[in-house]
Amino acid sequence: MLGEERRAEHEGALTEPPSSRLVSPDIRDEFGLETIDMSMGPQHPAMHGLLRLILELDGETVVRCDPVMGYLHRCQEKIAENRMYPAVIPLTDRLDYFANMHNEHGYCLAVEDLLDVEIPPRAEYIRVLMCELMRLASHIPSIGFLMLELGAFTPILYAFRERERIQSIFEAVTGARMMFHYIRIGGVKADLPPDIPQKIWDYIESLEAHFQRDFVDLIQGNEIFISRTRNVGKMTQEQAVEMGVTGPALRCTGVDFDIRLDYPYSVYPELQFEVITDTAGDVEASYRVRIAECLQSISIIKQCLEQMPEGEVMGDTGRRIRPDEGEGFGRVESPRGEYAVHVVSDGSDTPYRVHYRDPSFCNMQLLQEIVPGHYLPDIMPIMGLVDPVSGGWDK
Amino acid sequence: MPQVGQGILKGMGVTLQHLFGQKITRQYPEYKRELPERSRGMLTVDMDRCIACLQCMRICPDHCISIESTKRDADGSGKPKPFAVGFVIDDSRCMYCSLCVEVCPVNCIYHTEEFEAQAYDRLELARQFGELPVDPTVDPKPTVKKKKKPTGKKAPRTVEQPVSEKDDAA
């Protein structure tokens, strides 16, 4: 039987049930109760991307949850080894397709670490501006997805309305709505078009004006929302730190870890912002953290527009990028957590090795830890807490 | 204690406000929005300007450009120059990264505003530009070889001289 082997593997999980909802294995054996193996996904309408969860169910309670990935694997790291350094950037766009700018930024930081190139201050500001817009374009839909998984269809419409507007800004700046290829090694591709700073400012003002109404008044305080999310996916700080979780999923437990402040990069030291934390560590707390982070991003975007200096947008990298032998490392705070890139150079014009540390992949192991003991319908809100993107975990 | 149902009513109020707001959706095939200047659509080539330097073919990460070039005295100056006889852009491979546009020294390859490509056959998406058609199924850069790392010193060659049997016998 399929379950027998795996049950032996997860004997620990069965003898120490994380929740009192689980029937004790002794009672289960005495009465001859059986658990049911169920496969959720990869083609599940509510599932985040192409993820398969192998579930062991005791009635409606989940005993065991094993994520199975690999349905969107594209050998990104291996392909990068056969391409020249600048030609890897369009590939990084395809990793976490809700945080394309952060992927490009992380890779460029790693290669710039190898090259030791100076980046013009205007380019740094444009990078941060674009990354914070991207964070808005990722956090707002994640809230929408969370609500969609709870059965509310309205918030996703409002969330995608905002995302489409931000994408239009991106299209005017970079030329594409999703696969930007904008942040380059040594700077950015081109300066902002002359009318764009005003457009971004107007958009941010309008978003600020109706953010409270469309995403807070609509959701927060709703009885169904509270009953479905409060104390669901509850985890402690220790659990989250042990699992290597980063991003909003970690900050909602109360750990104030943020790469932008703890390992500052680009112009973040010159900007004023707070790290948002919450103490509850459940799905509702992660929603509150995301909402507050959106407001922080709005403030950062305004500061960037105000402080942006004039000047060049591309540093001097030479005609051909060929770093010396060595290793480069770059880490950024993507909307889902810490996104880090490790590039090893052997002195040729193609990287010897590129490794991506993607937050979607690393946060995924949280599922095995926190899902057992919950009811089957609680899995989807927990996916909203972890918020993985399939392009990110499969690479 | 707040009354149960208040939160839901508040949310319904928000949706009610939106009911009387302006519509934000557009009917796509009938309505087409204006694309921004930098928008990256399908590629096209001005063959009159192409100097067959093959730089776009070399930089393309997806090997979607294939060029067949010869030397030809096109402008009648008596000096044969590289000339692109065949030029194919395979749209089924292109990822619109714009690297070829940036690298072109004469700006002969550029993005158009066209973005709706559809075909029943994959090969129909390969668009020919030159006089002669180029086979798009043949990879223009079939072997990706890693260049030997350039070291400062040249390693001494230690190739042993082959000793032939004849010498041995002698």
HADDOCK unambig.tbl for C-alpha pairs under 7 A between the chains (distance, minus, plus):
assign (segid A and resid 82 and name CA) (segid B and resid 144 and name CA) 6.75 0.50 0.50
assign (segid A and resid 83 and name CA) (segid B and resid 61 and name CA) 6.97 0.50 0.50
assign (segid A and resid 87 and name CA) (segid B and resid 61 and name CA) 6.14 0.50 0.50
assign (segid A and resid 90 and name CA) (segid B and resid 97 and name CA) 6.15 0.50 0.50
assign (segid A and resid 171 and name CA) (segid B and resid 36 and name CA) 6.95 0.50 0.50
assign (segid A and resid 171 and name CA) (segid B and resid 39 and name CA) 6.44 0.50 0.50
assign (segid A and resid 172 and name CA) (segid B and resid 36 and name CA) 5.27 0.50 0.50
assign (segid A and resid 172 and name CA) (segid B and resid 38 and name CA) 6.21 0.50 0.50
assign (segid A and resid 172 and name CA) (segid B and resid 39 and name CA) 6.97 0.50 0.50
assign (segid A and resid 174 and name CA) (segid B and resid 38 and name CA) 6.71 0.50 0.50
assign (segid A and resid 175 and name CA) (segid B and resid 38 and name CA) 4.57 0.50 0.50
assign (segid A and resid 175 and name CA) (segid B and resid 39 and name CA) 3.95 0.50 0.50
assign (segid A and resid 175 and name CA) (segid B and resid 40 and name CA) 5.26 0.50 0.50
assign (segid A and resid 176 and name CA) (segid B and resid 39 and name CA) 6.07 0.50 0.50
assign (segid A and resid 176 and name CA) (segid B and resid 40 and name CA) 6.23 0.50 0.50
assign (segid A and resid 181 and name CA) (segid B and resid 97 and name CA) 6.35 0.50 0.50
assign (segid A and resid 213 and name CA) (segid B and resid 14 and name CA) 6.81 0.50 0.50
assign (segid A and resid 214 and name CA) (segid B and resid 14 and name CA) 6.89 0.50 0.50
assign (segid A and resid 217 and name CA) (segid B and resid 10 and name CA) 6.73 0.50 0.50
assign (segid A and resid 217 and name CA) (segid B and resid 11 and name CA) 6.24 0.50 0.50
assign (segid A and resid 218 and name CA) (segid B and resid 10 and name CA) 6.67 0.50 0.50
assign (segid A and resid 218 and name CA) (segid B and resid 11 and name CA) 4.07 0.50 0.50
assign (segid A and resid 218 and name CA) (segid B and resid 14 and name CA) 6.21 0.50 0.50
assign (segid A and resid 219 and name CA) (segid B and resid 11 and name CA) 6.63 0.50 0.50
assign (segid A and resid 221 and name CA) (segid B and resid 7 and name CA) 4.88 0.50 0.50
assign (segid A and resid 222 and name CA) (segid B and resid 7 and name CA) 4.09 0.50 0.50
assign (segid A and resid 222 and name CA) (segid B and resid 8 and name CA) 5.10 0.50 0.50
assign (segid A and resid 223 and name CA) (segid B and resid 5 and name CA) 6.74 0.50 0.50
assign (segid A and resid 223 and name CA) (segid B and resid 7 and name CA) 6.06 0.50 0.50
assign (segid A and resid 223 and name CA) (segid B and resid 8 and name CA) 6.66 0.50 0.50
assign (segid A and resid 346 and name CA) (segid B and resid 149 and name CA) 6.45 0.50 0.50
assign (segid A and resid 347 and name CA) (segid B and resid 149 and name CA) 5.56 0.50 0.50
assign (segid A and resid 347 and name CA) (segid B and resid 150 and name CA) 6.67 0.50 0.50
assign (segid A and resid 348 and name CA) (segid B and resid 147 and name CA) 6.34 0.50 0.50
assign (segid A and resid 348 and name CA) (segid B and resid 149 and name CA) 5.36 0.50 0.50
